[in-house]
């Protein structure tokens, strides 16, 4: 999960550094939004069930509900970004990207500080390794090239 966050932040930094290079910003913007969307989906598919499995219905359910609300807000922000019809260097787009990445930063801070450590303590080392491998394998399952046309950038 942390690797996904680092990838997203690195893409954001590259996108900002590409100011004035419209073609590069388009490519990086699409990749950034794709990695973000993929992360939200995969976390819901792979990680949320583990919260319930290992933390129990009550605590795990609360973690899933809390995480799900944050993911829904970020998903809605991504949809708004995709519906924008602006140039890649438009300040409105940059502002919205920063807003959604700000939400992600706050979200991953709490996730890395509490949710993931709680889950990891309840899992065996082998289960934690298998989960990490499944998350990594998801990157090959959802490939950007097949869906790039969905982004308006």
C-alpha positions as CSV (number, residue, x, y, z in Angstrom):
1,X,0.0,0.0,0.0
2,X,2.8,2.4,0.9
3,X,4.5,1.7,-2.4
4,X,1.3,2.8,-4.2
5,X,1.3,6.0,-2.3
6,X,4.9,6.7,-3.1
7,X,4.3,6.0,-6.8
8,X,1.3,8.4,-6.8
9,X,3.4,11.2,-5.1
10,X,6.3,10.6,-7.5
11,X,4.0,11.0,-10.4
12,X,2.6,14.2,-8.9
13,X,6.1,15.6,-8.5
14,X,6.9,14.6,-12.1
15,X,3.7,16.2,-13.3
16,X,4.5,19.5,-11.5
17,X,8.1,19.4,-12.8
18,X,6.8,19.1,-16.4
19,X,5.1,22.5,-16.3
20,X,5.0,23.9,-19.8
21,X,5.5,20.5,-21.5
22,X,1.9,19.8,-22.3
23,X,2.4,16.4,-23.9
24,X,4.4,15.2,-20.9
25,X,1.8,16.6,-18.5
26,X,-0.9,14.8,-20.3
27,X,0.9,11.4,-20.1
28,X,1.8,12.0,-16.4
29,X,-1.7,13.2,-15.5
30,X,-3.3,10.2,-17.0
31,X,-0.9,7.9,-15.3
32,X,-1.3,9.7,-12.0
33,X,-5.1,9.4,-12.1
34,X,-4.9,5.8,-13.2
35,X,-2.6,4.8,-10.4
36,X,-4.9,6.6,-7.9
37,X,-8.1,5.0,-9.2
38,X,-6.4,1.5,-9.4
39,X,-5.2,1.9,-5.8
40,X,-8.7,2.8,-4.6
41,X,-10.3,-0.2,-6.3
42,X,-7.7,-2.7,-5.3
43,X,-7.7,-1.6,-1.7
44,X,-11.5,-2.1,-1.7
45,X,-11.2,-5.6,-3.3
46,X,-8.2,-7.0,-1.5
47,X,-7.7,-5.0,1.8
48,X,-11.2,-4.3,3.1
49,X,-12.1,-8.0,3.3
50,X,-9.0,-8.5,5.3
51,X,-10.0,-5.9,7.9
52,X,-13.2,-7.9,8.6
53,X,-11.4,-11.2,8.5
54,X,-8.7,-10.3,10.9
55,X,-10.2,-7.5,13.0
56,X,-13.7,-9.0,13.2
57,X,-17.0,-7.8,12.1
58,X,-17.3,-4.9,14.5
59,X,-13.8,-3.4,14.4
60,X,-13.1,-4.5,10.8
61,X,-16.5,-3.3,9.7
62,X,-15.8,0.1,11.3
63,X,-12.4,0.3,9.5
64,X,-14.0,-0.6,6.2
65,X,-16.8,2.0,6.7
66,X,-14.4,4.7,7.6
67,X,-12.0,3.9,4.8
68,X,-14.8,3.5,2.4
69,X,-16.1,7.0,3.1
70,X,-12.7,8.5,2.5
71,X,-12.3,6.5,-0.7
72,X,-15.7,7.6,-1.9
73,X,-14.8,11.3,-1.5
74,X,-11.5,10.8,-3.4
75,X,-13.3,8.8,-6.1
76,X,-15.8,11.7,-6.5
77,X,-12.9,14.1,-6.8
78,X,-11.3,11.9,-9.5
79,X,-14.6,11.9,-11.4
80,X,-14.8,15.7,-11.3
81,X,-11.2,15.9,-12.6
82,X,-12.0,13.5,-15.5
83,X,-15.1,15.6,-16.3
84,X,-13.1,18.8,-16.6
85,X,-12.5,20.0,-20.1
86,X,-9.4,22.1,-19.6
87,X,-5.7,22.1,-20.7
88,X,-3.3,20.0,-18.7
89,X,-1.6,23.1,-17.3
90,X,-4.9,24.8,-16.3
91,X,-4.8,26.0,-12.7
92,X,-8.3,24.5,-12.1
93,X,-6.9,21.1,-12.9
94,X,-3.8,21.6,-10.8
95,X,-5.9,22.8,-7.9
96,X,-8.2,19.8,-8.1
97,X,-5.2,17.4,-8.3
98,X,-3.7,19.0,-5.3
99,X,-7.0,18.7,-3.4
100,X,-7.4,15.0,-4.1
101,X,-3.7,14.4,-3.3
102,X,-4.2,16.3,-0.1
103,X,-7.0,14.0,0.8
104,X,-4.9,11.0,-0.1
105,X,-2.0,12.3,2.0
106,X,-4.2,12.7,5.1
107,X,-5.8,9.3,4.4
108,X,-2.6,7.4,4.0
109,X,-1.1,9.0,7.1
110,X,-3.8,7.5,9.3
111,X,-3.8,4.3,7.3
112,X,0.0,3.8,7.7
113,X,0.0,4.8,11.3
114,X,-2.9,2.7,12.5
115,X,-5.0,0.6,10.1
116,X,-2.2,-1.3,8.3
117,X,-0.1,-2.0,11.5
118,X,-3.3,-3.3,13.2
119,X,-3.9,-5.6,10.2
120,X,-0.3,-6.7,10.0
121,X,-0.2,-7.7,13.7
122,X,-3.2,-10.0,13.2
123,X,-1.7,-11.7,10.1
124,X,1.0,-14.2,9.9
125,X,4.2,-13.1,8.1
126,X,3.3,-15.4,5.3
127,X,-0.2,-13.9,5.0
128,X,1.2,-10.4,5.0
129,X,3.7,-11.4,2.3
130,X,1.0,-13.0,0.2
131,X,-1.2,-9.9,0.5
132,X,1.7,-7.6,-0.5
133,X,2.3,-9.9,-3.6
134,X,-1.4,-9.8,-4.5
135,X,-1.4,-6.0,-4.4
136,X,1.7,-5.9,-6.6
137,X,0.1,-8.4,-9.0
138,X,-2.9,-6.1,-9.4
139,X,-0.7,-3.6,-11.2
140,X,-0.5,-6.1,-14.1
141,X,-4.2,-6.8,-14.0
142,X,-5.3,-3.2,-14.4
143,X,-3.1,-1.8,-17.1
144,X,-3.3,1.9,-18.0
145,X,-2.8,1.4,-21.8
146,X,-6.2,-0.4,-22.1
147,X,-8.1,2.4,-20.5
148,X,-6.2,5.6,-21.3
149,X,-9.1,6.8,-23.5
150,X,-11.3,7.2,-20.5
151,X,-9.3,10.2,-19.3
152,X,-10.1,13.6,-20.8
153,X,-6.6,15.0,-20.3
